[in-house]
Amino acid sequence: MSETHKVKMGFSYLLKKITSIFDLIKFSHTIFSFPFAVMSAFLAAGGMPGLKQLLLILAALIAARSAAMSFNRLVDTSYDIHNPRTAYRVELQKKIGRKYVWIFTFLCVILFIICAWLLNRLAFYMSPLAILVVFGYSYTKRFTHLSHFVLGIALGLSPLGAWVGIQGTLAAPPFLLSLAVVLWTAGFDIIYACQDVEHDIKSGLYSLPKKLGIKGALILSAVLHLFMVGVLLAVSRYTDLGILYTIGVCIVAALLIYEHSLVRPKDLSKINTAFFTVNGIISVGLMGITLLDIFVR
């Protein structure tokens, strides 16, 4: 076998490992927190941020989210194997090799901390806290029904971190954006968790659908999303955002109403549409309208 062929084989092997890891961590779901971080970065810069800062922020976001998800898959193996919806994760781990998943997690943490260090001192000092939160989420379903809110906090760190990455300080707008992400994430995660109620009961895991019942959980989710819309509207009071942004928030409200219309206590068949498709449109759409408002004004 020639050296060139060996290199090609090695590259193909590595590519398969990376592809499998991205599938394991649902890399496409980065779309939920990514747009809010971009919005916060542009608001902090009052327009287009420096390219170096923006790239470091995005790299930090992707690294932190990837580390959190791979860590979650590793520590939840004993639960995932018994859930028909998540059993494939265990098979993927076997295919990849748990050692490689751990290495991937460690490298992502290192990359995140390096990016934070290259941004500014405050971002670097906050990086261990961010890792603690995103890793800690994986254990919360073992002892609290409020794990959905911890997931919200983990994703809500993205706009806060992006603002700090640009400004090097804290202010009201990123906290409001973070609060909006917390409410939004907790709301849609509650909807998503409705399909795992039976598994949670059997496994002794905690969730709000298990505690409140599916009907009660869906009502709470709707209330959280109502408050999210209110918080998004409040963002404009602390920034220069104008009518375009307000229209964008109204569109978000309409999409949330549509999302909740897709799911019924006795019909959860459209959860994937409600969870991924609608929420993906919400995050990307609001980002686009927000950036348009910033540049127009």
N, C-alpha and C positions, 0 to 999 in steps of 0.2 A: 504494500500500500504506500503510495507516494505521500510526501509531506503535505502537499497541497490538498490531497484527498482527506488526510487526517484533520487538517485545519477546517475543511468544509464540514466534516462529520462533527467535529467539536462545536463549531458554530451552530449547526443545526440542532444539536443536543441542548445547547444553552438556550437557544431561541424557544424550543419546546418547553423548557423549564419555566422561562419567563412568561410565556403565553399561558401556561397552566396556573402560575401564581396570580397573574392578572385576572384570570377567570375565578380563582379561589376567593380573591378579595373583592370581587365585583368592582373592578376599576372604573367601569362606566358610571357607577353611582357617585363618583367624585363630582358629577355635575350638580349635585345638590348644594354643596358648600362653596364650590369654585366661584360661581357668579357673585355671591355676596362678598367674597374677599376682593374681587375685582372692583365692585361698586365702592367698597370702603377705601381701597387704594386710590381710586380716582377722586373720590370726595376729599380725602386727606391731602392730595396733591393740588386740588382745585383745578384739575384738568388731567392731562396725560402725565403719569409719573415717569421718572427716569427709567429707561429700559432695564438697567442693571437692577434697580430696586424691584421693579415689577417681576422680572424673571426670578429673582431670589425669593420673593413672596410666593409665587406660584410653585416653585420647586419645594419650598418649605411646606406649603399646604399639601401637595401631593405626597411628599415623604411622610408627613405626620399621619395623614389619612391611611396611607398604605401600611404603615407600621401598626396602626391601631387595628386595622381589619385582619392582618395576618396574625397578630397576637390574639385577637378574638377567636380566630379559627383554631389556633393551637390550644388555648385554655378551655374551649367549649367542646372539644372532641367527644368527651363522654356523654354530652347531652345531644350533640348533633347526630350521632350515630343512631339514636332511637327516634329521631323525628324524620318522617318520610320526606318532608320539604327540604331538609338540610343534610340528609345522609350522604349526598353526593360530595359534600365538602370533605368528609373523611376519606372517601375514595380518591379524591384529588390529592389530598395530603400524602396518601400512600404512593400515588403515582409520582409526585414531586420528590417526596422524602422529607420527613419532619425536620431533619437537620438543615436542609436547604431553606425551609420556611423560616426557621429560627435565624439563619444567616441573613436572609432577606430582611427580616424584621430589624435586626441589629444594624444593618447597613442603612436602612431608612431612618432610624433614630439618629445615627451619626450625621447623615446628610441634613436632616432637619436642624440639628444643633449648629452645624457649620453655617447653614444659610442664615440662621438667626444671628450668629456671631458676626457674619459679614454685613448684616443690615445695620444694627446699632446695639448699644449696650443694653438698653431696656428689653429689646427683643431677645437678646441672649439670656438675660436674667429670668425672663418669663418662660423660656423654653422647657426647663425641667417641670414646671407646674403644668404646662400644656401636655407633656408626655404622661404625667401622673393622671391627669383627668381622662385622656383618651384610652389609656390602658386600664384605668380603674373601672370604666364603664363595663368592661367584659365580666366583672364579678357581681355587678349590682343586681342582676336578676336572681341571684342566689339568696338575697335577703331583703329586697324592697320592691314594692309595686311601682315605685317612682323611677325605675330605670329608664323609662322613655324620656324623662326630663334630663337625666344625666347624659343620655345620647345627644339631646338638644344642646346641652352646655358644651359638649365636645365639639359639635359642629359650629356652635355659636362663637367659639374662640377664633374662627377664621376671619370674620370682619374686624374683630378686635386686634388680632395679630397683624392684619394687613395695615391697619391705621398706624399701629406702633412702628411697623416696618418703614413707613413713609415719614411720619412725624417724629418718632422717638418719644412721644408723650401720649397721654390718655385724654379723652374728651367725651362729651355727651353723644355725638352722632354714632361712633362705633358701638357704644354700649347699647344704644337703641336698636341698631342693626342686629347686634348679637342677641338681644332680647327677642326680636322678631324671629330670628332663626331658631331660638330655643322653643318658642311657642309653636312655630310651624313644624319643626322636626318632631317634637313630642306629639303633636296632633296627628301627623301622618304615620308615625311609628305605632301609635295606639291602633290606628286602622289596620296596619299591617299585622300587628300582633293578634288581631282577632282570629286569624286562621290557625293560630298555635294554641288556642285555649286548652284543648284536650291534652296536648302534649305537655303543657305547663302544669296541668293538674297531676298527670301521671308522674312527671319528673320532680315535682315539688318546687318548680320555679315560680317566680312572682311576676305578675303583670297586671295592669289595670283592667284589661278585658276579663281576666280571671276573677278579679276582685269585684268589679262592678257588673259583670255580665256584658255581653256584646252590645246590647242596646244602650246601656248606661255609658259604656266606653265610647260609642259613636257620638253620643250627645256631648260628652266631655271634649272629644276631639273637635267638634264643631265650635264649641265655646272657645277653645284655645285658638282656633283659626280666626274667630271673630276678633279676639284681642290682638292677634298678630296684625290684622289689617289696621287696627287703631294705632298700634305702635309704628307701623310703616308710615302712616299719615303724620305722626308726630316727628318723624325724621326731618321732614321738610321745614319744620319750625326752627331747627338748629343748623340748617344748611341753606344754600342758595337755590335749592331745587324748587322748581315752579310747577306750572300747569301740566306739562308733559309727564312729570313724575306722578302727579296726582292722578292723572288718567291711567297711568300704568298700575297704580295701586288699586284703582277701581276694576281694572281688568283682572288683577290678581284675585280680588274678592269674587268676581264672577266665576273664575276658574275654580276657586275653592268650593263655591256652591255646587258647581258641576261635579267636582270630585266627590262630594258627600252624597250627591244624587246617585252615584254609581254603586254605592255600597248600602246594603240593607241587612238588618240583623239575621234574616233568614236567607240571604243571598249574597255570598261573599265571592262570587265567581269573577267579579270585575276588579278585585283588589289590585292586581298587577297594573291594570290601566290607571286606576286611581293613584297608586303609589308612585310608579315610575314615570309614566307618560305625562300625566297632568302636572306633577310636581317638577318634572324637568322643564316643561314649558313655562311654569311659573318662575323658576329661578333664572333661566336664560332670558326670558322675555322681560322680566323686571330689570335685569342688568342692562339689556339693550336700550330700553327706554330711559333708564337713569343716565347712562352715558350720553345718549342723545340730548337729554335735558342739560347736562353739564356743558357740552360743547356748544349747544345753541345759545345758552345764556352767557 
